[in-house]
């Protein structure tokens, strides 16, 4: 029987042939085997028995699925529906919106494909933790027994946050604990209005290949044309140009052009920040700011071929209104009402 977590809007997170799904009853003895084989790096003091594993699944795991705020959310890690690992979020602090990542892969993979599977698993867990649970922080707590783990974490955007000295006694020696963390970029979003110093930045963003491809006028923009447009826009009381920033680094432009009955929105995201689930929180925060200030509905005209933007605006609470031609292109109109 496939079980599901009440707290999650989706139950499977997938990348190619790999997926994480709510921890399966059928995998419990494999998990027990791997834990017993890899006790050296786990917070586990003795070998697990089948009876202990059964009791753990019956008394602890079974209760997680219906809880509104479970202390842990565990998954089976699958390759073509075969379990090759397990893990998830543990010690979840819902008040502070943070959780520890736990992950064990099959012992033979631990020896031969460590980097690959940690990278895949981290990517899947991050989507779940940041996009769906909207946590602020995820972190790892690792004894200093597998130094090959730290480069993998850092390559996936985690940074060393803390080194705890002499936390574990092993073979009459004490070892340290390393805590690596990753912050949800969406929780760090700040907005400011465009200023004169942003002229070159906006020019570069406007001529980025994907931006031009998805724009209604796809030709490259020359700098003089951009300058005229920019100088006109920053003086126009009917335009609002917002820069989204993360830790003072610009990541996106959101543009509102106001008409009598509504405003028209446009958005572009720096190529370096794409793929980090930022479009929806940027749209939500910028749109709600605009509506609170100006009390106008917002229109979004989107090319029918731009599936990513369509999905982003839907998730940002924009509602489909019409199918139409806009600037000569087959488009959809989505509206966020006041």
N, C-alpha and C positions, 0 to 999 in steps of 0.2 A: 504494500500500500504506500503510495506517495503522499507524504505529509507536506504541509505548507505552513509558513510563518505568517501569522495574522498581521504582524507589523510591516511586512514587505509588500509593495504593490506588484512585484513580480517575483517568481520563485526560481528562475533559471537565468544565469548570466553566462554568456557564451563568447568564445573567441575561436573561430574555426572548428576544429574537432574537439576542443577543450571546453569544459563547462563546470560550473559549480551549481549544485542543487541541494535543497535541504537534506541534512545528513540522513542516510538511508539505513534502515534496520539491517538490511542484508550485508552491509559493509562493516558491521561492528567487530567481527572477529579478525578481519584484515587489519582494522585500525588497532585493535589490541596487539596483534603481532608486531606491527611497526613500532608501536610505543615501547613494547618490551625490547625490541632490537635496538632502539635509539634512546634508551633511558639516560645515556650519558649527558645529553644536552637538554633534558626535560625536567620539569619540576615534578618528578615521580621517583619515589624512594624504593619501591619494590616492584617485582613482576606482577602484572595483572593476571588474574585468573578469569576463566570463562564466567564463573558465577559473579564475580565482581563487575565484569563488563555488562552482563545482562542486567544486574541490579542498577548500574549507572544509567543504562538506556531506559529502564522502566521507571526509575524514580526521579531522574534529573532531566535527561534529554526529552522525554515525553511531555514534560510540562512547558517546555520552551515555546512550542508552536502557537499556543493560544494566549500567551502573555502579551500585554500591551507594551511592556518595556522589559524584555528578557535581559538577564545578566549576560547571556552569551547567545550568539547566533552562529550555528555550526553547519558546515556543508561537506558533502562528499565531492571530491575533486575528480572529475571524470575525463577520460580520453575515449571517445567513441562509445560512451555509456558504460565503460569499465572503470571502476574505482582505482585510482592510482595515488590517492592522497586524501587528506582531509584537513579542515581548519576553518577559520572564520574569525569572528570578533569575540573576544572574551573580556571580562572585567569592564563591561560597558558602563560608563558614567553618563546617564542621560541628562543630568543637570548641567554638567560641564561639556556635554556633547563630544566625548572622546572615548576611544576604545583601543584595546591592545589587539594586535594581529597574532594569531596562532596558526602554524602550518607545519604539517608533516607529510612528506611524500614517501612512496614505497622505497624501502631501504636500498634496493639496487639502483633506483633513480637518484637517490641522495648521493650515491658515489659517482654516477656517470653523467647526469643531466641536471645537476643542481641549479645552475644559473638559469637555464631555460624555464624550469617549472616554477621557481620562485618568481621570475618576471611575469609569467602568465598569470599565476595566482594573485600576485599583488595588483595587477591591472584589473582583474575581475572583482576583487574585494574592494578596490578603490571606487569602482563604479557603484557598487551597492552602498558603500558607506557614505560617499560624498553626494552622489546624485539622488539616491532614494531615501536614505536616512538623514541626509543633510547634517552629518556630523562635522564638527569643527576640526578634529584632529584624530589621526590614527597613528599608532606607534608600535614598535617591536621592543621586547625586553629579552635580551639574549646574553647568556653566559659567554664569557670570552673563551669559548672552546671551538668555535668555527669561524676563524677570521675571514674565510672566503665568503661569508654571508654579507659582510659590511660593504664590499664594493658593489654587490648586486643591489643592495638597498639604496646606495647613493646614486647608482645609475638610473634608478627608478624614482628619483626625486626626494628620497628621504635624507634627512641630515642628522648628524650626531647631535643629540640634545643634551645627553648627560652620560658620564662615566662614573659608576658607583664602585668604589674600591672595596676589594676583599669581601664580596657578598656571598661566596660559596666556598666551602671547604671540600676539596677533592684530593684524595691521595696525600693527605697531610699538607696540602698547599691551598691557599685561598686564591680564588680567581675573581676578576671584576665582572660587572654587568654593564653592557652597552645598551643605551636606549636611543633608538633612531625614530624620528617622527616626521610626519608629513601633514601639512596644514591644507585644509580644503580652500582652494583659492577663491571660491565663491563667497566664503564668509569674510574675506578680506577686501571685497569690492568697495571702492569709494568713487564718488563722482565729483567732477568739477566742470565748470564751463570752459569752453575753448578760449584761449587767449592768442595774441599775436605770435607768440613763440611757437605755436603749434602748426604754423603754415606748412613747413617742410614735412613734418610728420604726416599730416593729412594728405599731402601730395603723394608721398611714398605709399601710404595705405591705399589710396584711390587707384594707383597704377599696379597694384599687386595682381598677378595674373588671374587668380580665382575671383577676386573682386570685380575685375573687368568682365570676366566671363558671365557672372551672375547679374551684372548691371543691365539696365534697359538700354543704355548706350555703351557698347562694349569697346569702342575705340580708345586707344591710349590718350591720355590728357597731357597736353603740353603745359609747361610751367607757367607761361604767361596767362593762359586761360584759367589755370587753377588760381593764380594770384588774384585775378579779377573776381572770380567766384568767391574766394575766401574773404577778401576785403568787403565785398557786398554782404556776405552772410553774417559776419561778426558785428556788423552795424545794423542789421535788419531786426527790428523788434518782433517780427513775425516768425523768426527762426530761433530755435534753441539747439545749440550744439554742445553735447556732453561728452567728456572724455572719462571712460571708466579706467580706474587705476587699481593696481594691486601692489601694495608696499611702495607707492610712489612711481611705479612703472606703468606707463600707458599701455592698455591692452585693447581698447575698443573705442570706436566713435559711434554715438547714437545721435541721430539728427531728427529734429521735429520741425516740419514746415507747416505753419498754421494758416488755415483758411477760415472763412466765416463760421462754418458749422463744424469743422473737424480739423485735425492735424494729420499729416502724413509722416510716417516714421521710416527711417532708413538706418541700417546697422552694418558695420564692418568690424571684423576682429583681426588683430595682428596675427600674421601667419604663425608666429612663434607660440601663440597662446591657443591655437585651435586644438580640438581634440581633448579638451580638459573640462568639458561639460559646463562651459561658461555662458553660452548663448542665452539659455533660459533665465538664469539669475540676472544677467545684465538686462535683458528685455523686461523682466518683471520689475526690477528696482527702478530702472529709468522710466518705464511707462507709468508706474504708480506715482513717482515723483512729479511727472508732467501733469497727470490728471489732478492730483491734489492741488497743484499750483494754478492750472489754467482751466480746469473743469470742461475739457473738450474731449469727445471721443477720438480715438486714434485709428487711422486707416493704415493697413499694411498691404501694399501691392507686391505680389510675389510671382515670379515666373513659375509656370506649371512644372518646369523641369528642375526647379530648385527644391528638391525633396527635403534637404537638411533644414532649410529655412522654414518650410511649411511645418515641419514637425516642431521646430523651436517655437514658432509663434503659437501653435496649438497648445503646447505645454506652458506657455506664458499667458494662457487664458484668453487669447484672441479667438474669436468665433468666425467660422466661414460665413461669408455673406453672398458672394457672387463669383461667377466665372465670366471673364471679360477680356477684351483687348486693352492693354495699357502700353502706351508708347509703341504700338505696333506688335507687341508680343502677347501670346496667349498667357493669361495670368489669372490668379485667384486674388480676391479681395477678402482679407480678414480684418475684423474690427474688434477693438477693445472699447467697450462702452463705459460711460461715466457711472 
